[in-house]
Amino acid sequence: MIWVILVCGLALTGLIGLPVGIGLGLIGLSILHFLVGDAMSLSITAVWNTFNDFILSAVPMFIFMGEILLASGVSRRLYVAAAPLFRGVPGGLLHTNIAVCTLFGAVSGASTSTAAAIGSVAYPELKRRGYRPSTVVGTLAAGGTLGLLIPPSLTLLLYGATQGVSIGKLFAAGVIPGLLIACAFMAMIRLLTRRDPSIAPVDPARMPIGQIVLGLLKIWPVAILVFAVLGTIYLGIATATEAAGLGVVASIVIGFTWGDLTLRKLVIAFRDGMVVFATLGVVMIGALILAQSMSVLGLPSQVMGLISELDVSPYLVLLLVIVIYVVLGCFFDGISLLLMTVPVVFPVMTGVGFDAVWLGVIVTILIEIGMLTPPVGMNLFVLVAITRGEVSLMQAAKATMPFWLLMLAAVLVFTLFPQIVLLLPSMV
């Protein structure tokens, strides 16, 4: 009966266009009322206990930090500083898209904000220089996903806060995979441009190395911000919540002294941040109610029991999880997908022997794949909007396909060699 309510409820939510958080909450309340015996009061306890958690208060602060950086024009300064590095290299400024998305992801923590911030700067410039618009959008959409993996990651933060996993270890675990995927993206750009040089014009002009280094030194305030957020966590000086607060303060100071931040922009950034968090909060409440209903009925235990009876290999379970995430990624945004699935996926996957920190990185990569998958690929929507219709959604999706496949390959590599993910967390 529970599966009927779950499947029918999710299908109905999607068909009538009901907000995801409200749909999840109604499904959870229905289960608690009809299958548990009018136990809807349990949902209030679950929501209160989670939202009263000190760690979770880091979420709105990381959102505020990203909005402040977006309003400060930091993305433009990063792009200008990094662009000369790739002149004369096959692919040119397409590599800059990946590099700057990686840098911006290290201070923003979100995928769509990274794609929007860098895309608004890069797309008009690359279009003017003769780059193929669809390829520009493809690289920006792929690069934007790195904002979910490169710490501070909002996805890893929510995963750790809701499942009781160390935030510091999760952030450390995202560093090497994030950098490796960024390098793989650049290698793919080089391969694509060698096969089809019309994708990106060749710029033979090279700046002297001294000017390149001088340009990079001008973005030194970003290093301060990265240390304020990540350095304090890794050194044990601050918790994730305290580091998030430091990040907000540092981003405001840097925005006023180095960026283009004004008091009016700061107020708008806080307003936009509150809207984002309110939207996220509704999804979280709905997901918590649904998770509580599934927990009361022992759904994760039932799944584990079924796996034990069938004597299924842990890697077959992982394959099933990957398929589920890829399919659901077509219909749900990343955060909704995370909050909706992790209450079942976490106990099942850790129950068959997978490491909780490693699992957080794998789930994040699978959610990144969903950010590039139509019809609800959020990064695609954001960047198509930036092009003002010059690139269609399907053109953008086709351009991101090589990077989509690379992220699936990354899941395979990190499964075969989990020590890549777990090396830095073992040192924290």
C-alpha positions in Angstrom: 0.0 0.0 0.0 2.8 2.4 0.9 4.4 1.9 -2.6 1.0 2.7 -4.3 0.7 5.9 -2.3 4.3 6.9 -3.0 4.2 6.3 -6.7 0.7 7.7 -7.3 1.5 10.7 -5.1 4.7 11.6 -6.9 3.1 11.0 -10.3 0.1 13.2 -9.4 2.4 15.9 -8.0 4.3 16.1 -11.3 1.2 16.0 -13.5 -0.7 18.8 -11.7 2.4 21.0 -11.3 2.2 21.0 -7.5 5.3 22.4 -5.8 7.6 19.6 -4.9 7.8 20.4 -1.1 4.0 20.5 -0.8 3.6 17.3 -2.7 6.1 15.4 -0.6 4.5 16.7 2.6 1.0 15.7 1.5 2.2 12.2 0.6 3.9 11.9 4.0 0.9 13.1 5.9 -1.4 10.7 3.9 0.9 7.8 4.9 1.0 8.8 8.5 -2.8 9.3 8.6 -4.0 6.2 6.8 -1.2 3.7 7.3 0.2 4.6 10.7 -3.1 5.4 12.4 -3.6 9.2 12.5 0.0 9.8 13.6 0.5 13.1 11.8 1.8 14.8 14.9 5.0 12.8 14.4 5.7 15.0 11.4 5.8 18.1 13.6 8.4 16.5 15.8 10.6 15.5 12.9 10.5 19.0 11.3 11.2 20.7 14.7 14.1 18.5 15.6 15.8 19.0 12.2 15.2 22.8 11.9 16.3 23.2 15.5 19.7 21.7 14.6 22.6 24.2 14.9 24.4 22.7 11.8 21.4 23.4 9.5 21.7 27.2 10.2 24.8 27.1 7.9 22.5 26.6 4.9 20.9 30.1 4.8 24.3 31.7 5.4 25.9 29.8 2.5 23.0 30.9 0.4 23.4 34.5 1.5 27.2 34.3 0.7 26.5 33.1 -2.8 24.0 35.9 -3.4 26.4 38.5 -2.1 29.2 37.3 -4.3 26.8 37.3 -7.3 25.9 40.9 -6.6 29.5 41.9 -6.0 30.7 41.2 -9.6 33.3 38.8 -8.3 32.6 36.4 -11.2 33.6 39.1 -13.7 36.9 39.7 -12.0 37.7 36.0 -11.8 36.9 35.6 -15.5 39.1 38.5 -16.6 42.0 37.2 -14.5 41.8 33.6 -15.7 41.1 34.2 -19.4 44.8 34.9 -20.5 45.9 31.5 -19.2 44.2 29.7 -22.0 44.9 31.9 -25.0 46.5 29.8 -27.8 45.2 26.5 -26.3 42.8 24.5 -28.4 39.4 25.4 -26.9 40.6 28.8 -25.7 38.1 30.6 -23.4 36.0 27.4 -23.2 38.7 26.2 -20.7 38.3 29.5 -18.8 34.6 28.6 -18.3 35.5 25.4 -16.5 38.4 27.0 -14.5 36.4 30.0 -13.3 33.3 27.8 -12.5 35.7 25.7 -10.3 37.0 28.8 -8.6 33.6 30.4 -8.1 32.2 27.0 -6.9 34.8 27.1 -4.1 33.1 30.2 -2.7 29.4 29.9 -3.7 28.4 26.3 -2.9 25.6 26.1 -5.4 25.3 25.0 -9.0 22.7 27.3 -10.6 24.3 30.4 -9.0 27.7 29.4 -10.4 26.3 28.8 -13.8 24.4 32.1 -13.7 27.3 34.2 -12.4 29.8 32.9 -14.9 27.4 32.5 -17.7 26.2 36.2 -17.6 29.9 37.2 -18.0 31.2 34.6 -20.4 28.4 34.0 -22.9 28.2 37.6 -24.4 32.0 37.7 -24.6 32.5 34.3 -26.2 29.6 34.9 -28.6 31.3 38.2 -29.7 34.6 36.3 -30.3 32.9 33.8 -32.6 32.6 30.7 -30.3 29.7 28.4 -31.1 26.9 29.5 -28.8 25.6 26.0 -28.0 29.1 24.8 -27.0 29.6 27.8 -24.8 26.3 27.0 -23.0 27.3 23.3 -22.7 30.6 24.1 -21.0 29.0 26.6 -18.7 26.3 24.2 -17.7 28.8 21.5 -17.0 31.2 23.8 -15.2 28.3 25.1 -13.1 27.7 21.6 -11.7 31.1 21.8 -10.0 29.5 24.3 -7.6 27.7 21.3 -6.0 30.8 19.3 -5.5 33.6 21.7 -4.8 33.3 22.7 -1.2 31.5 24.5 0.4 28.8 22.5 -1.2 25.2 23.1 -0.3 24.3 19.5 -1.3 27.0 18.0 0.9 26.0 20.3 3.7 22.4 19.1 3.6 23.4 15.5 3.2 25.7 15.7 6.2 23.2 17.7 8.4 20.3 15.3 7.7 22.2 12.1 7.9 24.6 12.9 10.7 27.8 12.7 8.6 30.8 15.0 9.4 30.5 18.2 7.3 34.3 18.7 7.4 35.0 15.2 6.0 32.3 15.6 3.3 33.8 19.0 2.2 37.3 17.4 2.2 36.0 14.5 0.1 34.7 16.8 -2.6 38.0 18.5 -3.3 39.9 15.8 -5.3 36.8 14.5 -7.3 35.8 18.1 -8.1 39.3 18.9 -9.4 39.6 15.7 -11.4 36.2 16.2 -13.0 37.2 19.8 -13.9 40.4 18.5 -15.5 38.3 15.8 -17.4 36.0 18.6 -18.7 39.0 20.5 -20.0 40.4 17.4 -21.7 37.0 16.8 -23.3 37.0 20.4 -24.6 40.4 19.9 -26.1 39.2 16.7 -27.8 36.0 18.3 -29.1 37.8 21.3 -30.5 40.5 19.2 -32.2 37.7 17.2 -33.9 35.8 20.3 -34.9 37.9 23.5 -34.9 34.9 25.6 -35.8 33.7 25.3 -32.2 36.2 27.8 -30.9 38.3 30.3 -32.9 42.1 30.1 -32.4 43.6 33.1 -30.6 47.4 33.0 -31.4 48.1 36.0 -29.2 49.7 35.2 -25.9 50.3 37.5 -23.0 53.7 37.5 -21.3 53.8 35.2 -18.3 54.5 38.1 -16.0 51.3 39.8 -17.0 49.3 36.6 -16.5 50.7 36.1 -13.0 50.1 39.8 -12.2 46.5 39.4 -13.3 46.0 36.3 -11.1 47.5 38.0 -8.1 44.8 40.7 -8.4 42.2 38.1 -7.3 44.0 37.5 -4.0 40.8 38.4 -1.9 39.2 35.2 -3.1 41.9 33.2 -1.4 40.9 35.0 1.9 37.3 34.1 1.4 38.2 30.4 0.7 40.3 30.3 3.8 37.6 31.9 5.9 35.2 29.2 4.9 37.2 26.1 4.2 40.5 26.7 6.0 38.9 27.4 9.3 36.9 24.1 9.0 39.9 21.9 8.0 42.1 23.5 10.7 39.5 22.8 13.3 39.1 26.5 14.2 35.4 26.7 13.3 32.4 24.5 12.7 30.6 24.5 9.4 28.0 26.9 10.8 30.7 29.3 12.2 32.6 29.1 8.9 29.5 30.0 7.0 29.0 33.0 9.2 32.6 34.0 8.6 32.1 33.6 4.9 29.1 36.0 4.9 31.1 38.6 6.8 34.1 38.1 4.5 32.0 38.3 1.4 30.4 41.6 2.5 33.8 43.1 3.3 35.4 41.9 0.0 32.3 43.0 -1.9 32.5 46.6 -0.6 36.3 46.9 -0.7 37.2 44.9 -3.8 33.9 44.2 -5.7 31.0 46.3 -6.9 28.8 45.8 -3.8 26.6 48.7 -2.7 24.2 48.9 0.2 21.3 48.6 -2.2 22.8 45.5 -3.8 23.4 44.0 -0.4 19.8 44.4 0.6 18.7 42.8 -2.7 21.1 39.9 -2.1 19.7 39.2 1.3 16.2 39.4 -0.1 17.0 37.0 -2.9 18.7 34.7 -0.4 15.7 34.6 1.8 13.5 33.7 -1.2 15.9 30.9 -2.1 16.0 29.6 1.5 12.2 29.8 1.9 11.8 27.8 -1.3 14.4 25.3 -0.1 12.7 25.2 3.4 9.4 24.2 1.9 11.1 21.3 0.1 12.9 20.3 3.3 9.7 20.3 5.4 7.9 18.1 2.8 10.9 15.8 2.5 11.2 15.5 6.3 7.5 14.6 6.7 7.8 11.9 3.9 11.0 10.6 5.5 9.4 10.3 8.9 6.5 8.4 7.4 8.8 6.0 5.7 10.9 5.6 8.8 7.9 4.8 11.0 6.7 2.1 8.6 10.3 0.7 8.4 10.6 1.1 4.7 14.5 1.2 4.7 14.5 -2.0 6.8 12.1 -3.6 4.4 14.4 -2.8 1.5 17.4 -4.1 3.4 15.6 -7.3 4.2 14.6 -7.8 0.6 18.2 -7.3 -0.5 19.4 -9.8 2.1 16.9 -12.4 0.9 17.8 -12.0 -2.7 21.5 -12.0 -1.9 22.1 -9.1 -4.2 25.7 -7.8 -4.7 26.3 -4.3 -3.2 27.4 -3.1 -6.6 24.1 -4.2 -8.2 22.4 -2.2 -5.5 24.6 0.8 -6.4 23.7 0.3 -10.1 20.0 0.4 -9.3 20.6 3.6 -7.2 22.4 5.2 -10.2 19.6 4.3 -12.6 17.0 5.7 -10.1 18.9 9.0 -9.8 19.4 9.4 -13.5 15.7 8.8 -14.2 14.4 11.0 -11.3 16.9 13.7 -12.3 14.8 14.2 -15.5 11.9 15.4 -13.3 13.2 16.8 -10.0 15.7 19.6 -9.2 18.9 18.6 -7.3 18.0 19.6 -3.8 14.5 18.1 -4.0 15.9 14.9 -5.3 18.5 14.7 -2.5 16.0 15.3 0.3 13.5 13.0 -1.2 15.8 10.0 -1.8 18.5 10.1 0.9 16.3 8.9 3.8 16.0 5.5 2.0 19.2 5.4 0.0 21.5 6.2 2.9 20.6 3.4 5.3 20.4 0.9 2.4 23.8 1.8 0.9 25.6 2.1 4.2 23.9 -1.2 5.2 25.5 -3.1 2.3 28.9 -1.7 3.2 29.5 1.6 1.4 31.2 4.4 3.2 28.9 7.3 4.3 31.3 10.0 3.2 32.0 8.3 -0.2 28.3 7.9 -0.7 27.7 11.7 -0.2 30.1 12.5 -3.1 28.6 9.8 -5.4 25.0 11.1 -4.7 26.2 14.7 -5.3 27.7 13.7 -8.7 24.5 11.9 -9.6 22.5 15.0 -8.7 24.9 17.0 -10.9 24.0 14.8 -13.8 20.3 15.6 -13.2 21.2 19.3 -13.4 22.2 18.7 -17.0 19.2 16.4 -17.9 16.1 17.8 -19.5 13.3 18.5 -19.0 14.2 19.8 -15.5 17.9 20.4 -15.9 18.2 23.6 -13.9 21.6 24.6 -15.2 20.3 24.3 -18.8 17.3 26.4 -18.0 19.4 29.2 -16.4 21.8 29.4 -19.3 19.2 29.1 -22.0 17.5 32.1 -20.3 20.9 34.0 -20.4 21.1 33.5 -24.1 17.6 35.0 -24.6 16.5 32.1 -26.8 19.6 32.1 -29.0 20.3 28.5 -27.8 17.3 26.1 -27.4 17.0 23.7 -24.5 17.6 20.7 -26.7 20.7 22.3 -28.3 22.1 23.0 -24.8 21.3 19.4 -23.7 23.1 18.0 -26.8 26.1 20.2 -26.1 26.3 19.0 -22.5 26.1 15.2 -23.4 29.9 14.6 -23.5 30.2 16.1 -20.0 27.1 14.2 -18.8 28.9 11.0 -19.9 32.1 12.0 -18.2 30.3 12.4 -14.9 28.8 8.9 -15.2 32.3 7.7 -15.9 33.5 9.5 -12.8 31.0 7.5 -10.7 32.5 4.3 -12.1 36.1 5.5 -11.4 35.3 6.5 -7.9 33.5 3.2 -7.3 36.5 1.2 -8.5 39.0 3.5 -6.6 37.1 4.8 -3.5 40.4 5.9 -2.0 40.4 8.9 -4.4 37.4 10.2 -2.6 38.4 9.1 0.9 42.1 10.3 0.9 41.6 13.8 2.2 38.8 12.9 4.7 41.1 10.3 6.3 43.5 13.2 7.1 40.8 15.5 8.6 
